[in-house]
Amino acid sequence: MTSPTPNLPNESHLLEDYNFVVLGLPGVGKSTFVTQFTTTHHPAQTSPPPSTLPHQQIQLSVDNQPCQISLSEAGPSSSSVALRKEYISASQAAILMYSITSKESFEKIREIWGEVREVKEEMGMWEPFQMGLVGNKMDLEGERVVGVHEGMGVAETLGCAFWEAEAETGRNTKELVEELVRKVRTYRDNERIRYEQMKEEAEKAKKEKVKNDRRKKMMPWKRLFS
């Protein structure tokens, strides 16, 4: 069960933080998506430090676990390449957005996906990075030029989860953000388990080494009295 949490504490360190970036051509609904989502659900009471990238925050409970989600959006204009890469670098997941009424925005998705992969591979962070493909403006069915099956096909090829949504009203937007939270959280949980296992194995090896060193020190005395 998922629901907004109106009484979450203000201290952001008590919450798990998630940074998501929305990418796509101008006009696909990125700003509408971010604004609608963050104003409809419970906005965070904390303000981001001046040095951080511009973004909007919300606090939600996903599967009864409180979290703070930062949403930012960036377009592929050549004048903002460095800034867009900075957004990608700072995020744990990306929402690749196209409009179902625009073939151009849909055909741009593979290029945007390639840029995201390049940035994350340079950081050594491609494996844990999550992405979702969103066909926005599903309310404009009469103007549709990109079929649902086309979106699903590209999503499968790129290894992304897929949704069609309506940013204007918020239809399916909460579901897709929550699903990305779950994917990032699952990776984090698995990493914590792996870290604990490695720590336990290291401690075990350390104790075994101390034990063996003691045995070696005792061996000459044993030979002397044998």
C-alpha positions, 0 to 999 in steps of 0.5 A: 500500500502506498500513500502520501505521508503528511506527518513525516519529520522534517529532518531529511536524514531520517528519510531515504533519498531518491534523485530522479531526472526526467529527460525528453524533448521540449513539449513532451510534458516534463515540467508538467509532470514534475510540477503536477506530481510534486504539488499533488503529493506531499511537498517536502518541508526542507529546502535544497542547499543553494549549491545543489541542482534545481529540483522539486522534492516530495515526501512519500511512503512507498510500501510503508517506508518513508522516502524523500524524492527529488525530481528534476527535468532536463531537455536535450538542447545543445546549450545545456549538455554539461548541465544535463550530464550533471543532472544525470550524474546526480540521479539514481534513476531517469524517466525517459519521456516522449509524447504519444502525439510526436514521432520525433520525441519518440525517435529521440529516446534511443539517443537520450538513453545512449547519453545516459548510459555513457555518463553512468558508465564513465562513473562506473554506475551503469549497473545500479542505474534504473530507467523508465520509459513514459509515453505521455499525453495518453489523454490525446488519443485522437492525436496519437502517432506512437502506438502502445506496442511501439513504446513497449517494444523500445522499452524491452530493447532498452531494458526499461520499465514502461508506462503510458501516462497523463502528466496533466492529471497525474494519471499513472505518474505516482505508479511509475515513480513508486516503481522506480523507488522500489527498483532503486531500493531493491538494489540498495538493499541487495548491496547492504546485504552484500556489504554485510556478508563481505564484512562478516567474511573479512572478520572471519578471515581475520580471526582465522589468521590470528588463530593460525599465527598463534599456532605458528608461535607455539610450534617451536615450543612443542618441538622442544618438549616432544 
